[in-house]
Amino acid sequence: MGSNGLSVSSVQDDRRASAGCVLSDSGNIVFLFYDYRNQGAFGMYGQKFNSIGQKLWDSNDVLFTTQLVENGEITPDMNGGLIKVRARAPLYGVFTHQMNRDGQIGQVIAGVKNEGRYKTKTAALLQNYPNPFNPSTRIDFELPHDGHVNLTVYNIIGQKVKNLSNKYLARGSYQIIWDGRNEDGVPVASGLYIYSLQFDRSRVSKKMLLIR
C-alpha cells in the first residue's frame, strides 16, 4: 500500500463516491462504491483487497447493482465471507443482495419484484450529485405514474433562479443537469440553493451547495 493511500479502482470516473467497506474473510476488505462508467449509467461496484493492498477480484471491479440507492447497510455474512447489501431504493422497496467471497453476484434474496416497484403515489427526489459542486450538478428523480412535473431551483431566500423542467412526463426515472446558471444564462454566485420538485399535489425540496 503506497504512501498516498490505496487506489480502489483503476477505471477513471470523476463522479465516483464511496458506498462503504466491510471486513471480509481472512482479514480481507471489500470496498463498495458508486460510479457512472457505463455510458453515464449508475452502478454500484465492488473490489476486494488483502491485508497488503493487493486486488483479489477482477481488475475492472465487480458490478453489484444498478439500482439507485438512497441508503443502505453493508454487513459481512457469517457463512464463508458472503457479503450482503441491504438497500432502500426510493420507489423499489427493500432489497437484500448477496456477493460471495469470490466476487460472484447472487440473487436478490428479499424484496419487491421490479414490476411492482412503483408502489407509492409520491415522487422521489434524490440528493444532487456531486454536492458541493462546481460548475454543474445532476438531479435525479423518479415518478410513480405519469403526470406534470415542475422542477425549479431557488436561492436561499426563496427567489426563483432557474426552472429545469415544467412538462408532462411518463412514470420512470429521470436525470437533469443544472449548469449553475440562472434563466438569463448567467452563472450564479457561490452559496446554498434549494431545488424543489412539484408533482401532483405534493412538493419535495432538497438543498445543494455551489462553490465557485
VMD Tcl script that draws the C-alpha trace (Angstrom):
set ca {
  {0.00 0.00 0.00}
  {1.58 3.29 -1.12}
  {2.13 6.42 0.94}
  {-0.69 8.15 -0.97}
  {-3.22 5.54 0.06}
  {-4.95 2.68 -1.74}
  {-6.25 3.06 -5.29}
  {-9.62 1.31 -5.10}
  {-10.40 1.29 -8.84}
  {-8.28 1.62 -11.97}
  {-11.30 2.74 -14.03}
  {-11.40 6.52 -14.43}
  {-14.59 8.27 -13.29}
  {-14.56 11.70 -11.64}
  {-18.09 11.17 -10.27}
  {-17.15 8.21 -8.04}
  {-18.40 8.15 -4.46}
  {-17.81 5.68 -1.66}
  {-20.63 3.39 -0.57}
  {-18.69 1.88 2.34}
  {-16.40 -1.00 3.18}
  {-16.59 -4.14 5.28}
  {-14.18 -6.76 6.63}
  {-14.45 -9.99 4.70}
  {-12.91 -13.45 5.12}
  {-9.31 -13.90 6.35}
  {-8.85 -10.22 7.14}
  {-9.59 -9.07 3.59}
  {-11.58 -5.88 2.93}
  {-14.34 -5.27 0.40}
  {-14.91 -1.70 -0.82}
  {-18.20 -0.73 -2.45}
  {-18.55 2.49 -4.44}
  {-20.80 4.22 -6.96}
  {-19.76 5.43 -10.37}
  {-21.13 6.05 -13.86}
  {-18.54 4.34 -16.08}
  {-21.09 2.59 -18.31}
  {-22.02 5.46 -20.65}
  {-23.13 7.55 -17.70}
  {-25.37 4.84 -16.21}
  {-25.40 4.43 -12.43}
  {-23.78 1.38 -10.88}
  {-22.55 0.14 -7.51}
  {-19.22 -1.67 -7.90}
  {-17.07 -3.67 -5.53}
  {-13.40 -4.54 -5.15}
  {-11.69 -6.82 -2.65}
  {-8.21 -6.31 -1.18}
  {-5.96 -8.39 1.00}
  {-4.05 -7.07 4.02}
  {-1.21 -5.66 1.88}
  {-3.48 -3.85 -0.58}
  {-3.49 -6.35 -3.46}
  {-6.68 -6.62 -5.54}
  {-8.33 -10.03 -5.32}
  {-11.16 -9.53 -7.80}
  {-11.32 -8.58 -11.48}
  {-9.13 -5.55 -12.23}
  {-12.19 -3.74 -13.66}
  {-14.13 -4.35 -10.42}
  {-17.42 -6.22 -9.95}
  {-20.80 -4.66 -10.76}
  {-23.00 -5.21 -7.74}
  {-26.27 -3.46 -8.59}
  {-27.67 -0.83 -10.95}
  {-30.44 0.23 -8.57}
  {-30.46 3.83 -7.40}
  {-29.63 3.53 -3.71}
  {-30.75 6.18 -1.25}
  {-29.35 4.47 1.83}
  {-28.36 1.01 2.91}
  {-26.41 -1.27 5.21}
  {-23.32 -3.31 4.40}
  {-22.68 -6.33 6.58}
  {-20.48 -9.44 6.42}
  {-22.22 -12.78 6.23}
  {-21.20 -15.46 8.70}
  {-21.16 -18.20 6.05}
  {-17.83 -18.17 4.26}
  {-17.41 -14.43 3.93}
  {-20.58 -13.76 1.92}
  {-21.27 -10.03 1.60}
  {-24.79 -8.64 1.81}
  {-26.04 -5.17 0.97}
  {-29.48 -4.10 2.13}
  {-30.53 -1.04 0.20}
  {-33.67 1.06 0.10}
  {-34.19 2.42 -3.37}
  {-36.71 5.29 -3.29}
  {-39.56 3.56 -5.11}
  {-38.34 -0.01 -5.14}
  {-38.83 -1.14 -1.54}
  {-36.14 -3.01 0.39}
  {-33.75 -5.41 -1.31}
  {-31.09 -7.75 0.03}
  {-28.36 -8.71 -2.40}
  {-25.51 -11.11 -1.91}
  {-21.94 -11.28 -3.14}
  {-19.76 -14.25 -2.26}
  {-16.08 -14.20 -1.33}
  {-15.07 -14.61 -5.00}
  {-17.00 -11.58 -6.20}
  {-19.82 -13.57 -7.75}
  {-23.22 -11.93 -7.55}
  {-26.09 -13.86 -6.05}
  {-29.80 -13.37 -6.38}
  {-31.99 -10.74 -4.75}
  {-32.73 -12.57 -1.53}
  {-35.66 -10.47 -0.42}
  {-37.57 -7.56 -1.86}
  {-40.34 -6.49 -4.15}
  {-40.22 -7.55 -7.77}
  {-39.31 -5.00 -10.41}
  {-42.77 -4.96 -11.92}
  {-44.16 -3.83 -8.57}
  {-41.57 -1.18 -7.86}
  {-43.82 1.85 -8.42}
  {-45.88 1.09 -5.36}
  {-46.06 4.60 -3.90}
  {-48.07 7.57 -5.14}
  {-45.48 10.26 -4.43}
  {-42.42 11.23 -6.45}
  {-38.93 10.57 -5.10}
  {-36.32 13.33 -5.28}
  {-32.73 12.23 -4.71}
  {-29.83 14.28 -3.42}
  {-27.97 16.04 -6.21}
  {-24.55 14.73 -7.20}
  {-21.91 15.95 -6.81}
  {-22.64 18.11 -3.79}
  {-20.96 20.52 -3.20}
  {-20.48 21.16 -6.92}
  {-18.81 23.41 -9.49}
  {-19.84 24.21 -12.16}
  {-22.69 21.69 -12.67}
  {-24.59 19.02 -10.80}
  {-27.07 16.26 -11.61}
  {-30.52 15.91 -10.08}
  {-32.30 12.53 -10.16}
  {-35.98 11.94 -9.53}
  {-38.47 9.13 -10.01}
  {-42.16 9.28 -10.84}
  {-44.61 6.57 -9.71}
  {-47.01 7.38 -12.56}
  {-47.47 9.82 -15.46}
  {-48.02 13.43 -14.50}
  {-46.95 17.04 -14.71}
  {-43.53 17.82 -13.24}
  {-42.15 21.18 -12.17}
  {-38.51 21.16 -11.05}
  {-37.17 24.58 -10.02}
  {-34.04 25.96 -8.36}
  {-34.41 28.74 -5.77}
  {-31.92 30.79 -3.80}
  {-31.88 30.65 -0.01}
  {-34.43 33.49 0.34}
  {-36.91 31.77 -1.99}
  {-36.30 33.69 -5.21}
  {-36.58 31.66 -8.40}
  {-33.21 31.05 -10.07}
  {-33.86 28.52 -12.83}
  {-36.70 26.26 -13.95}
  {-35.30 22.90 -15.01}
  {-38.50 21.11 -16.03}
  {-42.12 22.14 -16.47}
  {-43.88 19.50 -18.52}
  {-45.84 16.26 -18.53}
  {-43.66 13.17 -18.08}
  {-44.27 9.44 -18.12}
  {-43.54 7.41 -14.99}
  {-39.93 6.36 -14.56}
  {-36.50 7.68 -13.60}
  {-35.09 11.00 -14.82}
  {-31.81 12.90 -14.63}
  {-31.47 16.65 -15.14}
  {-28.24 18.65 -15.15}
  {-28.13 22.14 -13.68}
  {-25.18 24.12 -15.01}
  {-25.18 26.70 -12.22}
  {-26.76 29.41 -14.39}
  {-29.93 31.42 -13.99}
  {-32.76 31.95 -16.50}
  {-30.64 34.52 -18.36}
  {-27.73 32.10 -18.75}
  {-25.58 33.99 -16.22}
  {-23.52 31.92 -13.74}
  {-24.86 32.39 -10.23}
  {-22.74 33.07 -7.16}
  {-21.47 30.52 -4.69}
  {-23.94 29.65 -2.00}
  {-26.72 27.41 -0.79}
  {-29.57 26.70 -3.22}
  {-32.82 24.77 -2.97}
  {-34.23 22.56 -5.72}
  {-37.90 21.74 -5.48}
  {-39.93 19.06 -7.29}
  {-43.69 19.55 -7.59}
  {-45.67 16.52 -8.76}
  {-49.44 16.12 -8.49}
  {-50.37 17.89 -5.27}
  {-47.11 17.18 -3.46}
  {-43.82 19.06 -3.27}
  {-40.41 17.89 -2.05}
  {-37.27 20.02 -1.75}
  {-33.58 19.49 -1.04}
  {-30.57 21.74 -0.53}
  {-27.36 21.89 -2.57}
  {-24.16 23.89 -2.29}
  {-22.42 25.66 -5.19}
  {-18.77 26.54 -4.59}
  {-17.09 28.62 -7.29}
}
mol new
graphics top color blue
foreach p $ca { graphics top sphere $p radius 0.5 }
foreach p [lrange $ca 0 end-1] q [lrange $ca 1 end] { graphics top cylinder $p $q radius 0.2 }
display resetview
